[in-house]
């Protein structure tokens, strides 16, 4: 993550690059520390989960753009070079209509096209990208944040996706200063961040992770520490790290918020990525986190979302692979630096 979240200011007209590629590189590096049998098991699970039209589904229903995006991200992490998988994914990508209706679908479509273009030999496909980015632009709210739909209420999560859409499109993310102000307005007294104004002023794990990533990309001095391990973490980042650490349960995983009954794999992944991004992964208990993620691995491959979940799916598989890869990478770095 350090390579992705560099200490720089986002100026108008400057493309936001590096977050997704930096995260992927770190996770790919971490997966290499895990057993070959582990990677093979989850590769087989993904190959079996692909539908005849090339897409992937959730727990029920047909192929879905959201789940297909997560499945392909997992396949990329695992280095799956199966030609049939990527040809099928390219077929599915061509079947998707543009422009999508909301910012989540915009992000998924752009990411699917990026992955397919890199691995199916189809090259970059910019068809409809202008219309896609127009949907993103229209989703910007008066307070500087972005909503899921044009005209909706801005949230930290959708503002994060808007910045990532710009990265995937290799285009400008204008209004970074206003977006940073919006994100700052969602800071809570507990040190975390709320997703929207309707969340009662109480921080939650996933918007806090997205806020830290955004503020670092925007060059916010209250988050960035150029000194890294050689200096103090800025106060706001330190408080956010403390909030995230408080979300870790005795089972090792992280809860979505103070009121959550149990930890889940999504929150565990986002918390670990955010803490790694600000150099604060050492604030939490890593061995219990690894055991929590491992306990959610299904025998035939794939990951469940929480202890009470009864089946794996491709979205949680990405979170499981990502969490264990990040922890393996952290352990590898610690060993290398003695």
WOJO-V781643 format. One record per residue. N is the residue number from 1. BURIAL is + if it has 9 or more other ideal C-beta (glycine too) atoms within 8 Angstrom, else -. Layout:
n: <N,N>
burial: <BURIAL,BURIAL>
This chain:
n: <1,2,3,4,5,6,7,8,9,10,11,12,13,14,15,16,17,18,19,20,21,22,23,24,25,26,27,28,29,30,31,32,33,34,35,36,37,38,39,40,41,42,43,44,45,46,47,48,49,50,51,52,53,54,55,56,57,58,59,60,61,62,63,64,65,66,67,68,69,70,71,72,73,74,75,76,77,78,79,80,81,82,83,84,85,86,87,88,89,90,91,92,93,94,95,96,97,98,99,100,101,102,103,104,105,106,107,108,109,110,111,112,113,114,115,116,117,118,119,120,121,122,123,124,125,126,127,128,129,130,131,132,133,134,135,136,137,138,139,140,141,142,143,144,145,146,147,148,149,150,151,152,153,154,155,156,157,158,159,160,161,162,163,164,165,166,167,168,169,170,171,172,173,174,175,176,177,178,179,180,181,182,183,184,185,186,187,188,189,190,191,192,193,194,195,196,197,198,199,200,201,202,203,204,205,206,207,208,209,210,211,212,213,214,215,216,217,218,219,220,221,222,223,224,225,226,227,228,229,230,231,232,233,234,235,236,237,238,239,240,241,242,243,244,245,246,247,248,249,250,251,252,253,254,255,256,257,258,259,260,261,262,263,264,265,266,267,268,269,270,271,272,273,274,275,276,277,278,279,280,281,282,283,284,285,286,287,288,289,290,291,292,293,294,295,296,297,298,299,300,301,302,303,304,305,306,307,308,309,310,311,312,313,314,315,316,317,318,319,320,321,322,323,324,325,326,327,328,329,330,331,332,333,334,335,336,337,338>
burial: <+,+,-,+,+,-,-,-,-,+,-,-,-,-,+,+,-,+,+,+,+,+,+,+,+,+,+,+,+,+,+,-,-,+,-,-,-,-,+,-,+,+,+,+,+,+,+,-,+,+,+,-,+,+,+,+,+,+,-,-,-,-,+,+,+,+,+,+,+,+,+,+,+,+,+,+,+,+,-,+,-,-,-,-,+,+,+,+,+,+,+,+,+,-,-,+,-,+,+,+,-,+,+,+,+,+,+,+,+,+,+,+,+,+,+,+,+,-,+,+,-,-,-,-,+,-,-,-,+,-,+,+,+,+,+,+,-,-,+,+,+,-,-,+,+,+,+,+,+,-,-,+,-,+,+,+,+,+,+,+,+,+,+,+,+,+,+,+,+,-,-,-,+,-,+,+,-,+,+,+,+,+,+,+,-,+,+,+,-,-,+,+,+,+,+,+,-,-,+,-,-,+,+,+,+,+,+,+,+,+,+,+,+,+,+,+,+,+,+,+,-,+,+,+,+,-,-,-,-,-,-,-,+,+,-,+,+,+,+,+,+,+,+,+,+,-,+,+,+,-,+,+,+,+,+,+,+,-,-,+,-,+,+,+,+,+,+,+,+,+,+,+,+,+,+,+,+,+,+,+,+,-,+,+,-,+,-,+,+,+,+,+,+,-,-,+,+,+,-,-,+,+,+,+,+,+,-,-,+,-,-,+,+,+,+,+,+,+,+,+,+,+,+,+,+,+,+,+,+,+,+,+,-,-,-,-,-,->
